[in-house]
Amino acid sequence: MNTYYQLSTGDVIKQFNTSFTGLSDETVAALQKKYGANVLTQTKQKSRLAILLGQFTDIMILILIGAAVISFIAGEHIDACVILAIIIANAWMGYSQEYNAEKSILLLQQMDPRYALVIRNNNPVKLVAAELVPGDIMLLNAGDIVPADGRLIAVHSLLTAEASLTGESNAVEKHTNTIAHQNLVPGDQLNMVFKGTLVSAGSAKAVVTAIGMDTELGKIAGMLSPATQQTPLQKRLAVFSKQLSVVVIIICLLVFALGLWRGEPAFQMFLTALSLAVAALPEALPAVITIALAQGARRMAKQKALIRKLPAVETLGSVTYICTDKTGTLTQNSMQVENLYAAPGLEDLLLHAMLLNNEISFAAGGLLGDPTEKALVDYAMQHGILREAARNQFPGVARLPFDSERMKMSTLHKHGNRWILFVKGAPVKMLESLDEKSKPQIPEWQTKNRQWAADGLRVLILGYRIFDQPPAVVTNEIETDLELLGMVAMIDPPRPEIIDAISQCKTAGIRTVMITGDQPLTAAAIAARMGITGATYDGIKTGADLTDLAPEEFAGIVKSTLVYARVSPKQKLHIVQQLQKQGEFVAMTGDGVNDAPSLKQADIGIAMGITGTDVSKESADMILLDDNFATIVNAVREGRRIYDNIRKFILYVLACNLGEILTIFMAPLFGFSIPMLPIHLLWINLVTDGFPGLALVGEPAEKNIMQKPPRPPGENLFAGGLAVNILFTGVIITIATLSVQWWAVRQGYDVKAQQTMVFTTLCFVQLGNALSVRSFQFGVFSRSLFANQFMWVTIVLTVALQLLIVFVPGLQTVFKTTAVAGNALCVVGLATLVSVMCTEGFKRLKFRP
């Protein structure tokens, strides 16, 4: 870290071989050749073609392409077209998301100021900011964007707005004094200015100390290129796809070999094996996942969470850590008077002083001005002091604005035949300015100040002085011999819903970590109030504490720390990276340019919609439209719901597919004819997999969803006994269909009738299974049976279509079915009912108390 803030103005000028008259043209030319242009270099981005082709490397997409080819070979062109449409839609969506994600660094380019005013050859020169070199003398004025990092050598009431870089919302007063402290973060380097920040007031001269990628803004741009994080779902699906592809190939080869061994026609067995491969592959899975994520994104948008990248919807359900900013996210971003102590008998005068001693403007939309002064005025007005009456009783005469050296503000008012000076300021300065009458009270007020400050409150003391004649000159010389008027303590209060939201996080096994630009004492007090830490927590870490730590020390600190204060953008990024190394899934909130690297690195980056910069929003996966932490908790609930519903679909479709495979595989072993034809498999695969699968996507959340811990990082899709459920349900489906075929053989039905009955049984049993998998743990009748109305619509529609295929002559020809008697349908219905009862009984046995 450069330490130019530790050098005097003379030493900085000497180190850069410059002077107050600026650089010469010859020197500038040499420096430009040495250091290059003052621009943020753009990282090499993928071409659009490379991004597009990358969408077709996923194993599931390759399997689906194979399934499309198989469908064409089997003559099912419509099915193949549907599969190809799914592939193209997913590829386009992935391409759009990745291409847009690459644009975040381009917004940093837009923050580059185009022009700069410098001194060269003892003359002010306006030039393109890219031409600046280290050693240039910058001239800064109110409204300018700082074109490069610089050490201040002359200032006049300079205030800079650095929120986009440091995360602090208040303008920072700058000076030229040397600062001796070590390892200061940019926000504490008060004699420096930084590229991309705004001069909000005053003017200054500064020596350019860094340009381009060497600036603090450039370092952030350099950190904006970590590898794109795979979401938990993407990781689990990659493993699932590989496993499934191997299993499908083995099963198809076995079925084909078994058919040849039994003497079946080779071509018919080939078509059956191909159809079985299509049936075994859940080609609706990508579409179902996309629809699940899209529906979740719509529901989140209604709850003020805007999703920029669909996979982020599910990622929220896997989060184990939420690293959050404080101001505006956990708090209301507005100061509020919490404690007030008035000198005996002076309560009314204190309230008048709070209303009158300020620089607040009264507008139609409310109060405008400093948040601290707004809090004082609000409190006074809420306690009966009227603005016009107060001004009439104490008409203003003069004003001394606040400055950082005096740490006071004074207003002089006429009051009857006398004049009164109201003064407010920092306790240490105010207590130094008391008259002899008030000095004995100093120990009592100091004790109260320490108590309130320890609670994270901002404390001000107000005093007054009476004049029989108006002061000849209103200067800071009259801010002496004050009498104590009162003491006020303020805080940016927590949002009302935050404590409950953090409590829900704890119940759900999610650790909340606060990372703020505030001072450690304030940060610790706020964290304790919100329940992030206990009242006696002493593990808060500052940016200085994290500097120069060995990797193993840093790893230990990150694992145990719940509150960070005054940390740099690079340290934020390292905190996220270290948590990820330890196997955690991290959500990170932020609003400034300084947050962009950590937002992009996090498993789920969450930007503020109200206070967030464009760079932070483009780097994020999700935007909070209300800047509210509680919205994140609601989004976590939605993410868990979506993942649960995706797993329900996987349980449903794989159990059904397993039932189909086992039925075809086992029937010949019992001496039965081939139970189904390829057209039957493809129909079941298209209809019963697709419609109920879409219905499962909209299933309401389980009632205990936020009482479960986050999913372990290494957990696969089949954890929690899902594989056993699939196996058991698949076997039940197989037994049901083979039992119906056995009954049909005993009743003397021909092969076509047997196949029709097996075909219909598989369809109905799978629909019954869809009702059962609506909950992993709870029975069909233990939750609202009709909560998911779309499920019932799909069941009725699918049953109607199946009956049309069985009984309509034209469709019988296409689907190779035949009409069956009423008793046969009763047997099919009985098999469906028994299979559902078996799966429900297994669920009850598995989750018995």
C-alpha positions, -999 to +999 in steps of 0.1 A: +000+000+000+014+034-010+019+057+020+020+091+004-004+103+032+025+099+056+047+123+037+047+160+041+037+182+011+073+191+005+084+155+006+057+144-019+067+172-043+104+162-039+096+125-044+078+131-077+104+157-090+078+183-094+070+218-080+041+242-073+046+255-108+040+221-123+059+199-147+076+209-179+066+197-213+098+177-216+093+160-183+057+151-191+067+134-224+092+111-206+067+103-178+039+095-203+063+070-220+072+055-186+037+052-171+014+051-200-021+067-202-043+075-173-071+050-183-086+019-169-075-010-191-102-033-202-097-070-194-098-092-224-134-103-230-147-134-247-161-130-282-198-134-287-192-166-307-170-181-279-197-173-253-224-189-275-204-220-283-196-224-246-233-229-239-232-263-257-204-279-236-226-289-206-230-326-203-269-324-200-270-304-232-249-330-250-272-357-237-302-338-250-286-334-284-282-372-284-318-376-274-329-354-303-309-375-327-324-407-313-359-393-316-353-385-353-340-420-359-371-434-341-393-413-364-406-391-336-398-358-353-421-337-332-405-349-300-370-342-314-381-307-324-393-300-288-360-312-274-340-290-299-362-260-290-353-266-253-316-267-262-317-235-282-338-216-255-314-226-228-283-218-249-297-183-257-305-176-221-270-187-209-254-166-236-274-135-227-265-138-190-228-143-196-225-115-221-243-090-199-221-101-169-190-092-189-201-056-192-197-046-156-161-034-160-171-012-189-191+009-165-159+017-147-146+032-179-176+056-179-165+069-145-132+081-160-133+119-161-126+131-196-108+164-187-085+176-160-072+210-150-035+210-141-006+234-138+022+229-163+050+254-170+034+276-143+002+279-163-032+263-157-040+239-186-072+220-194-063+186-209-077+152-215-076+132-183-058+103-200-027+126-204-022+131-167+011+117-153+024+112-117+038+145-105+012+167-123-004+194-101-042+190-103-065+219-097-098+207-082-131+227-077-166+219-065-184+196-090-152+181-105-147+144-107-112+137-094-092+125-125-064+106-106-052+097-071-034+126-055-018+140-023-033+173-013-009+202-010-034+231-007-070+231+003-098+256+008-129+241+026-125+209+006-152+182+009-152+151-013-180+125-018-163+091-016-193+068-011-188+050-044-152+041-034-153+037+004-190+031+012-193+061+035-223+082+028-211+115+043-189+139+025-153+139+038-135+170+049-099+170+036-067+187+048-030+188+039-015+176+072+008+146+074-008+115+089+015+092+108-007+062+112+001+029+094-021+008+071-049+033+067-077+024+043-086+051+017-115+064+037-091+074+065-065+090+042-078+125+047-050+143+029-055+123-003-080+124-031-090+095-053-098+090-089-136+088-097-147+106-065-166+139-065-155+173-052-187+183-034-174+216-020-143+238-019-112+238-040-077+222-038-043+215-054-029+180-054+001+162-066-009+132-088+005+101-071-011+073-092-028+071-126-048+044-145-048+009-130-025+020-102-052+042-086-076+029-060-103+028-087-079+009-110-072-017-083-109-023-081-111-027-118-083-052-117-102-072-091-133-074-113-121-104-132-125-135-110-137-166-127-174-168-129-188-188-099-208-219-106-240-220-087-247-249-063-274-261-087-251-260-117-225-280-098-250-306-087-266-309-121-231-314-137-225-344-114-261-357-119-258-355-157-226-375-159-240-402-136-273-404-155-256-407-189-236-437-178-266-454-163-288-448-193-262-463-218-258-494-197-295-500-193-302-495-230-274-520-239-288-545-214-324-542-228-312-545-264-290-576-255-318-592-235-342-588-264-318-604-289-312-632-264-350-639-263-352-639-301-370-606-306-365-589-339-333-569-339-348-537-354-377-537-330-354-541-300-332-513-314-362-489-316-373-500-281-338-494-267-336-460-284-371-451-271-361-462-236-331-440-238-353-410-246-377-420-218-348-424-193-334-389-201-354-362-183-352-338-213-378-316-196-354-310-167-337-279-182-370-264-192-385-271-158-355-256-140-357-225-162-394-221-156-389-227-119-362-200-117-382-176-139-414-180-117-392-176-086-377-144-101-412-130-107-423-138-071-391-122-058-397-091-079-430-086-061-411-088-028-387-060-040-359-084-051-349-080-087-331-110-101-305-102-129-292-138-134-317-167-131-294-192-114-291-167-085-327-176-075-317-211-065-283-201-052-300-180-024-313-212-010-278-226-005-263-195+012-245-202+045-231-167+050-246-132+043-220-105+044-240-072+046-234-035+047-250-016+076-262+018+065-295+016+047-295-022+046-297-031+083-306+004+094-330+031+082-303+054+069-317+083+089-305+096+123-329+095+152-327+109+187-325+080+211-315+097+244-319+133+257-307+149+289-316+185+297-301+207+324-326+212+352-354+236+342-341+241+307-360+214+288-380+239+267-349+260+259-330+229+248-358+219+224-358+255+209-320+252+205-324+219+187-349+234+162-330+267+156-293+258+157-289+241+123-286+247+085-318+227+077-340+238+048-377+232+050-392+220+017-425+207+006-411+171+005-397+174+040-365+185+057-333+189+036-299+189+051-275+170+074-291+138+088-279+146+123-295+181+122-327+167+107-329+143+136-327+172+161-353+193+143-376+163+140-374+156+177-381+192+187-411+194+164-425+161+176-423+175+211-444+206+205-420+232+193-434+250+162-411+264+136-427+298+131-433+303+168-397+295+176-384+319+149-406+346+162-395+341+198-358+338+189-353+356+156-319+347+140-291+373+139-259+355+129-245+321+123-211+303+127-211+272+105-196+239+118-160+231+109-138+202+119-113+222+139-138+239+163-162+209+161-190+233+169-218+253+153-234+285+167-264+306+160-271+340+176-307+350+183-324+381+197-346+372+227-366+401+241-341+428+251-312+404+252-293+381+228-288+344+232-261+322+215-270+286+210-240+263+205-238+226+197-208+204+192-187+175+201-186+167+238-149+172+243-149+206+227-181+218+244-169+208+279-137+228+273-158+259+266-180+260+298-181+289+323-170+285+359-206+279+371-210+248+348-175+232+353-184+212+384-209+193+363-183+181+338-175+147+355-212+138+355-217+147+318-184+130+308-197+098+324-230+100+306-211+107+273-189+076+277-220+054+285-239+066+254-208+064+231-202+028+243-237+020+230-228+032+196-246+065+199-235+098+184-234+123+212-237+161+210-238+187+238-257+219+235-249+250+255-259+287+255-247+321+265-266+353+272-255+388+260-270+420+272-256+437+241-250+420+207-214+410+201-195+435+179-181+407+158-196+372+156-165+349+156-155+317+174-142+339+202-177+342+216-181+304+219-167+305+254-182+308+289-211+286+279-238+273+303-248+237+298-282+233+281-284+196+274-270+164+258-285+145+229-276+110+217-285+098+182-283+067+161-292+054+127-318+029+141-323-007+128-351-013+105-381-027+125-381-060+107-343-066+108-341-083+142-366-109+132-349-114+098-316-120+115-332-144+139-347-163+110-312-165+095-298-181+127-327-206+128-320-214+091-283-220+099-271-188+081-244-166+097-249-129+092-216-108+090-217-070+091-191-052+070-193-014+075-173+018+070-183+030+105-161+032+135-156-001+154-175+011+185-206+021+165-204-011+144-202-033+175-232-016+192-254-018+161-245-055+157-254-063+193-288-044+189-297-064+159-287-098+173-258-104+150-236-106+180-241-109+218-238-079+241-203-089+252-189-097+217-153-084+214-142-100+181-147-070+158-119-066+133-108-034+114-090-031+081-058-024+100-062-056+120-063-076+087-033-061+071-002-083+067-017-114+083-004-148+074-029-169+053-036-193+082-042-164+106-065-147+081-084-179+076-090-183+114-102-147+118-126-149+089-142-181+102-149-165+136-155-128+129-191-114+127-183-077+124-158-058+103-152-021+104-131+003+081-121-024+056-108-018+021-123-032-011-095-056-015-100-069+021-138-073+014-128-094-016-104-115+004-130-121+031-154-135+005-127-156-011-115-171+022-151-181+032-155-198-002-122-216+003-136-230+035-166-244+017-191-217+024-217-202+000-215-165+004-241-137-003-226-103-004-244-069-003-230-036-015-238-003-032-205+013-042-178+009-068-157-004-039-181-033-035-181-045-071-152-070-069-167-088-039-202-087-054-189-104-085-168-129-065-196-139-041-218-168-049-246-143-049-239-106-052-267-084-040-267-047-049-287-019-035-314-006-058-318+029-042-283+038-032-264+015-055-240+026-082-244+013-118-212-006-114-224-024-083-257-033-099-241-047-131-217-068-109-246-082-089-268-112-093-297-096-075-308-060-068-327-050-037-353-025-048-359-014-012-323-018+001-337-040+029-319-069+045-352-085+053-359-088+016-328-111+014-342-134+039-375-136+019-354-144-011-335-171+007-369-187+016-379-185-021-345-200-032-350-230-008-385-235-021-373-236-057-345-260-050-370-283-031-394-282-060-366-290-085-357-320-064-394-330-062-394-329-100-363-351-101-378-375-077-410-376-097-395-380-132-366-404-123-390-426-103-414-427-132-386-433-157-372-461-135-407-476-134-408-476-172-373-491-176-379-519-150-413-527-166-398-532-200-368-550-185-388-573-162-418-582-183-399-606-206-383-623-176-419-632-164-427-645-199-449-616-208-449-599-243-432-565-247-454-544-224-452-511-244-442-498-278-418-469-285-447-446-293-462-453-258-429-445-241-425-413-260-460-402-252-457-409-215-423-391-215-437-361-232-470-357-214-467-372-179-432-359-174-439-324-187-472-312-174-470-324-138-434-313-137-444-278-145-471-280-118-445-291-092-425-260-100-453-239-084-457-260-053-459-238-021-429-240+003-428-266+030-439-252+064-406-260+080-384-247+052-366-221+073-360-244+102-336-265+081-298-258+079-283-248+045-275-276+022-239-288+027-216-276-001-207-311-012-243-324-011-255-339-044-290-339-057-298-374-042-289-365-006-314-369+021-326-403+009-338-391-025-321-420-042-339-445-019-372-427-026-366-430-064-358-467-061-388-475-039-412-455-060-399-469-092-403-505-079-439-497-068-447-484-103-432-515-118-451-538-096-483-520-103-479-521-141-467-557-142-496-567-119-520-552-144-504-570-173-504-603-153-542-598-147-547-590-184-529-622-194-550-642-170-582-627-185-571-637-220-565-602-234-545-600-266-511-583-268-525-549-280-550-548-251-523-558-226-501-530-240-529-505-238-536-514-201-499-512-192-496-479-210-527-465-192-516-478-159-481-462-162-498-429-171-523-430-141-498-443-116-473-415-125-501-389-120-507-404-086-470-402-079-471-365-088-496-359-060-475-378-035-442-360-042-457-326-035-441-330-002-410-349+008-421-353+044-458-346+048-487-367+035-510-357+007-538-349+031-517-332+058-514-300+038-539-282+016-549-307-011-559-279-035-531-254-027-515-262-061-545-258-084-524-261-116-515-297-105-551-307-106-556-290-139-527-310-154-540-343-139-575-338-153-561-328-187-537-357-188-564-383-178-587-369-205-560-371-232-551-407-222-587-418-224-590-401-258-560-421-270-576-453-257-611-449-270-610-426-301-606-447-332-584-422-351-560-419-322-560-457-316-544-460-351-517-435-343-509-447-308-515-484-315-541-488-287-575-505-284-606-499-263-607-519-231-637-529-209-648-511-178-635-538-155-601-534-170-602-496-162-612-505-127-582-527-123-560-498-136-576-475-111-571-499-082-534-504-091-530-466-091-547-462-057-526-490-041-493-476-055-501-441-041-509-456-007-476-475-007-456-444-014-474-424+012-469-453+037-432-453+029-430-415+035-448-418+069-425-447+079-394-427+069-404-395+088-421-411+118-413-392+151 
